[in-house]
């Protein structure tokens, strides 16, 4: 692959915050979070029945008290990735082979070892170290380092990097990411691009940081066609369950096009009874030919429910993954050097978006005088939905994205601006980030 880098006021229940840079407001640390309160009722589409679940639906990420996020990965690109030619032979001497499995039938027997052995070299583990604000026994708050584990999929390489796809919620808020390969060798990774609205992220490991022995053992996974899946078809889930390392579960495709809405992530997913345990997020759902047909992302957490896991169809993810792969890999900037956007913002939750007819994103409550935001023409009432092509669904997401930019850099914001008739019109605005100012907090109303 060529090395191309393109990297009406709401209700009173909004959370309020001044937007400069700072740390994201994360919800990490709970081993089994319940997002059922975030779900909204949807009318079922033809053949696309919205999930009605008695228990909570949660992302399949395993959390620890101190941080480690293992993202195991399986994606085959071969010589063609998502319809675009990919340079699997780069100018670097280090090259990764692709997984290959010769089969003429999709029938799976009780022995799936041949498929697993073919896919495992493309599966890695990643440790996500993040910082969370924790309330103390005496009522104050303190910063605590938290580790979370998930899974990911090796999807290719460019001239300088090994590329891995995973879920956005697996890498969100990370201060450091460490990838461990099939031979237990490890290397630090950087976020290349994220899309919170699709719950997808691509991370990159510099090839120079990967030993030759490891390069000879890992492989680029093979991507299948999820549009050809049939209910009842056997599948295999591979991932870093509970952070213990690579594990395998088997099952079938229980349903297709299941409409799921949680944490700002609204999609039609593959439902499977193959166990999707905490730590499996970002891992591979594989068919009988060893092709990745889904990215494991969530499960139902309830004593009353068994065998309901969900995966993002790989064919639905192709375009987003390709875009993220071509972004510039950036490193987080020291806090005192980060750029300041210059707006006071608040989250637009899905319920409020429906009530007021607003787009999902962050609502501009005010624009700070003398900042880049004011000079760029941003005004109160707009809703920021993207920054440099990365979707913005919350204050935490916007803060995290801005943590990779220095003062003086220019960012492109996609903003939905309200019209007199109550409708919103999309507008792209270039903002030169200011130097950090003393932050203020808009009081709760």
C-alpha positions as CSV (number, residue, x, y, z in Angstrom):
1,X,0.0,0.0,0.0
2,X,1.3,3.4,-0.9
3,X,2.1,5.5,2.2
4,X,-0.7,8.0,1.8
5,X,-1.9,9.9,4.8
6,X,-5.1,11.9,4.9
7,X,-5.1,11.0,8.8
8,X,-32.7,24.9,19.7
9,X,-30.7,24.4,23.0
10,X,-30.6,20.8,24.3
11,X,-32.2,19.7,27.6
12,X,-30.8,20.4,31.0
13,X,-29.4,17.0,31.6
14,X,-26.4,17.6,29.4
15,X,-22.9,17.3,30.9
16,X,-21.0,20.5,30.5
17,X,-17.3,21.2,29.8
18,X,-15.0,23.7,28.3
19,X,-13.2,22.2,25.2
20,X,-9.5,22.7,24.9
21,X,-7.6,19.5,25.1
22,X,-7.4,17.5,28.4
23,X,-8.1,13.9,29.2
24,X,-11.2,12.2,28.0
25,X,-14.1,11.3,30.3
26,X,-13.9,7.6,30.2
27,X,-16.2,4.9,31.6
28,X,-13.5,2.2,32.0
29,X,-12.9,0.0,35.0
30,X,-16.2,-2.0,35.2
31,X,-15.8,-5.6,34.1
32,X,-19.4,-5.9,32.9
33,X,-20.9,-2.5,32.1
34,X,-24.6,-2.3,31.5
35,X,-25.6,-0.1,28.6
36,X,-29.2,-1.1,28.5
37,X,-30.2,2.4,29.7
38,X,-28.7,3.9,26.5
39,X,-30.8,1.8,24.2
40,X,-33.6,3.4,22.2
41,X,-36.6,1.7,20.7
42,X,-36.5,1.3,16.9
43,X,-39.1,0.2,14.5
44,X,-38.0,-3.1,13.0
45,X,-37.0,-3.1,9.3
46,X,-37.9,-5.8,6.9
47,X,-35.8,-8.8,7.8
48,X,-33.8,-6.5,10.2
49,X,-35.3,-7.0,13.6
50,X,-34.0,-4.7,16.3
51,X,-32.7,-6.6,19.3
52,X,-34.9,-6.5,22.4
53,X,-32.8,-7.7,25.3
54,X,-33.9,-8.2,28.9
55,X,-30.3,-7.9,30.1
56,X,-27.5,-5.4,29.4
57,X,-25.6,-5.3,26.2
58,X,-21.9,-4.6,26.8
59,X,-18.7,-4.3,24.8
60,X,-16.5,-7.4,25.1
61,X,-13.5,-5.7,26.7
62,X,-11.8,-7.1,29.8
63,X,-10.6,-4.5,32.4
64,X,-8.0,-4.7,35.1
65,X,-7.0,-2.4,37.9
66,X,-3.8,-1.3,36.2
67,X,-3.9,-1.6,32.4
68,X,-3.3,-4.2,29.7
69,X,-5.4,-4.4,26.5
70,X,-4.8,-7.4,24.4
71,X,-6.1,-7.1,20.9
72,X,-5.9,-10.3,18.9
73,X,-6.1,-9.9,15.2
74,X,-7.1,-11.9,12.2
75,X,-7.8,-10.4,8.8
76,X,-6.6,-11.7,5.4
77,X,-5.8,-9.1,2.8
78,X,-4.0,-11.2,0.3
79,X,-2.9,-9.0,-2.6
80,X,-6.2,-7.2,-2.7
81,X,-7.7,-5.4,0.3
82,X,-11.3,-4.1,0.1
83,X,-11.1,-3.9,-3.7
84,X,-7.9,-1.8,-3.6
85,X,-4.4,-3.0,-4.4
86,X,-2.3,-3.3,-1.3
87,X,1.5,-3.4,-1.3
88,X,2.1,-6.5,0.8
89,X,5.7,-6.4,-0.6
90,X,7.0,-3.0,0.6
91,X,10.4,-1.4,0.2
92,X,11.2,-2.7,3.6
93,X,13.0,-6.0,3.8
94,X,10.4,-7.1,6.4
95,X,7.4,-8.7,4.7
96,X,4.4,-10.5,6.2
97,X,2.9,-13.5,4.5
98,X,-0.9,-14.0,4.2
99,X,-2.9,-16.8,5.7
100,X,-4.0,-19.4,3.3
101,X,-6.3,-22.4,3.7
102,X,-7.2,-24.6,0.7
103,X,-10.8,-25.8,1.1
104,X,-13.5,-26.7,-1.4
105,X,-16.3,-27.0,1.1
106,X,-17.6,-24.7,3.9
107,X,-18.6,-27.7,6.0
108,X,-17.1,-27.6,9.6
109,X,-16.5,-30.8,11.6
110,X,-15.9,-30.9,15.3
111,X,-12.2,-30.5,14.6
112,X,-11.4,-26.9,13.6
113,X,-7.7,-27.1,14.3
114,X,-6.7,-26.7,10.7
115,X,-8.7,-23.4,10.4
116,X,-7.4,-22.2,13.8
117,X,-3.8,-23.0,12.9
118,X,-4.1,-21.0,9.7
119,X,-5.6,-18.0,11.4
120,X,-3.7,-17.8,14.7
121,X,-0.5,-16.2,13.3
122,X,-2.6,-13.2,12.3
123,X,-3.9,-12.8,15.9
124,X,-2.2,-10.5,18.3
125,X,-2.7,-9.2,21.9
126,X,-2.7,-5.5,22.8
127,X,-2.4,-3.8,26.2
128,X,-4.2,-0.5,26.5
129,X,-3.0,1.7,29.4
130,X,-5.3,4.6,30.1
131,X,-5.9,7.0,32.9
132,X,-9.3,7.2,34.6
133,X,-10.6,9.7,37.1
134,X,-11.7,7.7,40.1
135,X,-13.8,9.0,43.0
136,X,-12.1,8.4,46.4
137,X,-13.7,7.2,49.6
138,X,-13.7,10.7,50.9
139,X,-15.5,12.2,47.9
140,X,-12.6,13.6,46.0
141,X,-11.2,12.3,42.7
142,X,-7.8,11.0,41.7
143,X,-6.2,9.8,38.5
144,X,-5.7,6.0,38.3
145,X,-4.0,4.0,35.6
146,X,-6.3,1.4,34.2
147,X,-5.6,-1.6,31.9
148,X,-8.1,-3.1,29.4
149,X,-7.7,-6.0,27.1
150,X,-9.2,-6.8,23.8
151,X,-8.3,-8.3,20.4
152,X,-7.5,-7.2,16.9
153,X,-6.7,-8.3,13.4
154,X,-3.5,-7.9,11.3
155,X,-4.8,-6.5,8.0
156,X,-1.6,-5.5,6.1
157,X,1.5,-3.4,6.1
158,X,2.9,-0.4,4.3
159,X,6.5,0.6,3.8
160,X,7.1,1.3,7.5
161,X,4.2,-0.1,9.6
162,X,2.3,-3.3,10.4
163,X,-1.4,-2.4,10.4
164,X,-4.0,-3.9,12.8
165,X,-7.8,-3.3,13.0
166,X,-9.7,-3.5,16.3
167,X,-12.7,-1.8,17.9
168,X,-12.6,1.9,18.8
169,X,-13.7,1.1,22.3
170,X,-10.7,-1.1,22.8
171,X,-8.2,1.7,22.2
172,X,-10.2,4.7,23.3
173,X,-8.5,6.9,25.9
174,X,-5.2,5.0,25.6
175,X,-1.9,6.5,26.8
176,X,0.1,3.6,25.6
177,X,-0.7,0.5,23.5
178,X,1.4,-2.6,23.5
179,X,0.9,-5.4,20.9
180,X,1.9,-9.0,21.7
181,X,2.3,-11.4,18.8
182,X,1.8,-15.2,18.5
183,X,5.3,-15.9,19.7
184,X,4.8,-13.6,22.8
185,X,7.1,-10.9,21.4
186,X,5.7,-7.4,22.0
187,X,6.0,-3.9,20.5
188,X,4.5,-0.5,21.1
189,X,1.7,0.6,18.8
190,X,0.2,3.9,17.8
191,X,-3.3,4.8,16.8
192,X,-3.5,5.4,13.1
193,X,-7.2,6.3,12.9
194,X,-10.5,5.8,14.7
195,X,-14.2,6.0,13.9
196,X,-16.3,6.0,17.0
197,X,-19.6,5.9,15.1
198,X,-18.5,2.6,13.5
199,X,-16.6,1.4,16.6
200,X,-13.5,0.8,14.4
201,X,-9.9,1.7,14.8
202,X,-6.6,0.9,13.0
203,X,-3.4,0.9,15.0
204,X,0.2,0.7,13.6
205,X,3.4,-1.0,14.8
206,X,6.6,0.3,13.3
207,X,8.3,-2.5,11.3
208,X,11.6,-1.5,12.7
209,X,10.4,-2.5,16.2
210,X,9.4,-6.0,15.1
211,X,12.1,-8.7,15.2
212,X,12.8,-10.7,12.1
213,X,11.8,-13.9,13.9
214,X,8.4,-12.5,14.7
215,X,7.9,-11.2,11.1
216,X,8.5,-14.8,9.9
217,X,5.8,-16.1,12.3
218,X,3.0,-13.6,11.9
219,X,0.6,-13.4,8.9
220,X,-1.9,-11.0,7.4
221,X,-5.3,-12.4,7.8
222,X,-7.7,-13.3,4.9
223,X,-10.9,-11.2,4.7
224,X,-14.0,-12.9,3.5
225,X,-17.4,-11.7,2.2
226,X,-19.9,-11.3,5.0
227,X,-22.7,-10.6,2.5
228,X,-22.7,-14.2,1.6
229,X,-23.2,-15.5,5.1
230,X,-26.3,-17.6,5.9
231,X,-28.1,-18.2,9.1
232,X,-26.9,-21.6,10.5
233,X,-23.5,-21.4,8.9
234,X,-20.7,-22.5,11.3
235,X,-18.3,-19.8,12.6
236,X,-15.2,-19.6,14.9
237,X,-14.4,-16.8,17.3
238,X,-10.8,-16.1,18.1
239,X,-9.7,-13.6,20.7
240,X,-8.0,-12.7,24.0
241,X,-10.8,-13.8,26.3
242,X,-10.4,-12.2,29.8
243,X,-6.9,-11.1,28.8
244,X,-5.6,-14.7,29.3
245,X,-4.3,-15.0,25.7
246,X,-5.5,-16.5,22.5
247,X,-8.6,-18.7,22.8
248,X,-11.1,-20.3,20.4
249,X,-14.8,-20.8,20.6
250,X,-17.2,-22.2,17.9
251,X,-20.8,-21.7,17.0
252,X,-23.1,-20.7,14.2
253,X,-24.5,-17.6,12.6
254,X,-27.6,-17.1,14.7
255,X,-29.0,-14.1,12.9
256,X,-28.0,-11.4,10.4
257,X,-28.6,-7.7,10.4
258,X,-29.4,-7.4,14.1
259,X,-29.9,-3.7,14.8
260,X,-28.0,-2.8,17.9
261,X,-27.7,0.7,19.5
262,X,-25.3,1.4,22.4
263,X,-22.8,4.0,23.5
264,X,-23.4,6.0,20.3
265,X,-22.7,3.0,18.2
266,X,-25.7,2.1,16.0
267,X,-25.2,-0.8,13.5
268,X,-26.6,-4.0,12.0
269,X,-24.5,-6.8,13.3
270,X,-24.0,-10.6,12.9
271,X,-25.4,-12.5,15.9
272,X,-23.6,-15.7,16.9
273,X,-23.8,-18.2,19.7
274,X,-20.0,-18.6,19.6
275,X,-18.9,-17.3,23.0
276,X,-17.8,-13.6,22.8
277,X,-16.2,-13.1,26.2
278,X,-14.7,-9.9,27.8
279,X,-11.4,-9.4,26.0
280,X,-12.7,-10.7,22.6
281,X,-13.6,-7.2,21.3
282,X,-11.7,-6.6,18.1
283,X,-11.1,-10.2,17.5
284,X,-12.0,-12.3,14.5
285,X,-15.2,-14.1,13.6
286,X,-14.0,-16.6,11.0
287,X,-15.8,-18.9,8.6
288,X,-15.0,-22.5,7.7
289,X,-12.4,-21.4,5.1
290,X,-10.4,-19.4,7.6
291,X,-11.7,-16.1,6.3
292,X,-12.5,-13.2,8.6
293,X,-16.2,-12.4,8.1
294,X,-16.8,-10.3,11.3
295,X,-15.0,-8.3,14.0
296,X,-16.3,-9.3,17.4
297,X,-17.6,-6.4,19.4
298,X,-20.3,-7.1,22.0
299,X,-22.3,-9.6,24.0
300,X,-25.5,-9.7,26.0
301,X,-24.7,-9.7,29.7
302,X,-27.6,-11.3,31.6
303,X,-28.3,-14.3,33.7
304,X,-31.5,-14.8,31.6
305,X,-29.6,-14.9,28.2
306,X,-27.1,-17.3,26.9
307,X,-25.2,-17.4,23.6
308,X,-25.8,-13.9,22.2
309,X,-22.7,-12.3,20.9
310,X,-22.3,-9.8,18.1
311,X,-19.8,-9.0,15.4
312,X,-19.4,-6.1,12.8
313,X,-19.8,-7.6,9.3
314,X,-16.4,-7.3,7.6
315,X,-18.0,-6.2,4.3
316,X,-19.7,-3.3,6.1
317,X,-16.4,-2.3,7.7
318,X,-14.2,-2.4,4.5
319,X,-14.6,1.3,3.4
320,X,-14.0,2.6,6.9
321,X,-10.9,0.4,7.5
322,X,-9.4,1.5,4.2
323,X,-9.9,5.2,5.2
324,X,-8.3,4.6,8.6
325,X,-5.3,2.7,7.1
326,X,-4.4,5.8,5.0
327,X,-4.4,8.3,7.8
328,X,-1.2,9.7,9.3
329,X,0.0,7.9,12.4
330,X,0.2,10.6,15.1
331,X,1.7,10.5,18.6
332,X,0.1,12.1,21.7
333,X,1.4,15.5,22.4
334,X,2.5,16.5,26.0
335,X,-0.4,18.2,27.7
336,X,1.3,21.6,28.0
337,X,1.9,21.6,24.3
338,X,-1.5,20.6,23.1
339,X,-3.7,22.9,21.0
340,X,-6.7,24.6,22.4
341,X,-9.9,24.6,20.3
342,X,-11.6,27.4,22.1
343,X,-15.2,26.3,22.6
344,X,-17.4,25.3,25.5
345,X,-19.2,22.1,24.7
346,X,-21.6,19.5,25.9
347,X,-22.6,16.0,24.8
348,X,-25.6,15.5,22.6
349,X,-27.0,12.1,23.8
350,X,-29.1,10.0,21.5
351,X,-32.3,10.7,23.4
352,X,-31.8,14.5,23.2
353,X,-30.9,14.1,19.5
354,X,-34.2,12.5,18.8
355,X,-36.2,15.0,21.0
356,X,-34.7,18.1,19.5
357,X,-33.9,16.7,16.0
358,X,-30.2,17.3,16.5
359,X,-27.3,15.4,15.0
360,X,-25.2,13.3,17.4
361,X,-21.9,14.9,18.4
362,X,-20.9,17.7,20.7
363,X,-23.0,20.9,21.1
364,X,-21.2,24.2,21.1
365,X,-22.5,26.1,24.1
366,X,-20.2,29.1,23.6
367,X,-17.1,30.2,21.7
368,X,-14.2,31.7,23.6
369,X,-13.1,35.2,22.5
370,X,-9.7,35.4,20.8
371,X,-9.3,31.7,20.1
372,X,-9.0,29.9,16.8
373,X,-12.6,28.8,17.0
374,X,-13.8,32.4,17.1
375,X,-11.5,33.4,14.2
376,X,-12.8,30.5,12.1
377,X,-16.4,31.6,12.6
378,X,-17.7,28.9,14.9
379,X,-20.9,30.1,16.8
380,X,-23.0,28.8,19.6
381,X,-25.6,26.2,18.6
382,X,-23.5,24.2,16.2
383,X,-22.8,20.5,16.6
384,X,-19.3,19.2,15.9
385,X,-19.5,15.7,14.3
386,X,-16.0,15.2,12.9
387,X,-12.4,16.3,13.3
388,X,-10.0,15.6,10.4
389,X,-12.4,12.9,9.1
390,X,-12.6,11.1,12.5
391,X,-16.2,10.9,13.9
392,X,-16.9,12.8,17.1
393,X,-19.7,11.3,19.2
394,X,-18.8,12.7,22.6
395,X,-16.6,15.2,24.5
396,X,-14.3,12.3,25.4
397,X,-13.8,11.4,21.8
398,X,-13.1,15.0,20.8
399,X,-10.7,15.5,23.7
400,X,-8.8,12.4,22.8
401,X,-8.5,13.4,19.1
402,X,-7.2,16.8,20.1
403,X,-4.6,15.3,22.3
404,X,-2.6,14.5,19.2
405,X,-2.4,18.1,17.9
406,X,-0.1,20.9,19.0
407,X,-0.9,24.6,19.3
408,X,-0.6,26.2,15.9
409,X,-1.7,23.2,13.9
410,X,-4.8,23.4,11.7
411,X,-7.7,21.0,12.1
412,X,-10.7,20.6,9.9
413,X,-14.0,20.4,11.8
414,X,-17.3,19.1,10.3
415,X,-20.0,21.1,12.0
416,X,-23.8,20.9,11.7
417,X,-25.1,24.5,11.8
418,X,-28.7,25.2,12.8
419,X,-30.9,27.1,10.4
420,X,-33.9,29.3,11.1
421,X,-36.3,26.5,10.2
422,X,-34.7,24.2,12.8
423,X,-32.9,22.1,10.2
424,X,-29.1,21.6,10.2
425,X,-26.7,22.1,7.4
426,X,-23.2,20.5,7.3
427,X,-20.2,22.9,7.1
428,X,-16.5,22.3,7.1
429,X,-14.4,24.8,9.1
430,X,-10.6,25.0,9.4
431,X,-9.5,26.0,12.9
432,X,-5.9,27.0,13.9
433,X,-5.5,25.6,17.4
434,X,-4.6,28.2,20.0
435,X,-2.3,27.8,23.0
436,X,-3.9,26.3,26.0
437,X,-5.8,28.6,28.2
438,X,-7.0,28.2,31.8
439,X,-10.0,26.0,31.5
440,X,-13.4,26.9,33.0
441,X,-16.4,24.7,33.6
442,X,-19.9,25.6,32.6
443,X,-22.1,25.0,35.7
444,X,-24.8,22.4,35.7
445,X,-28.3,23.9,35.2
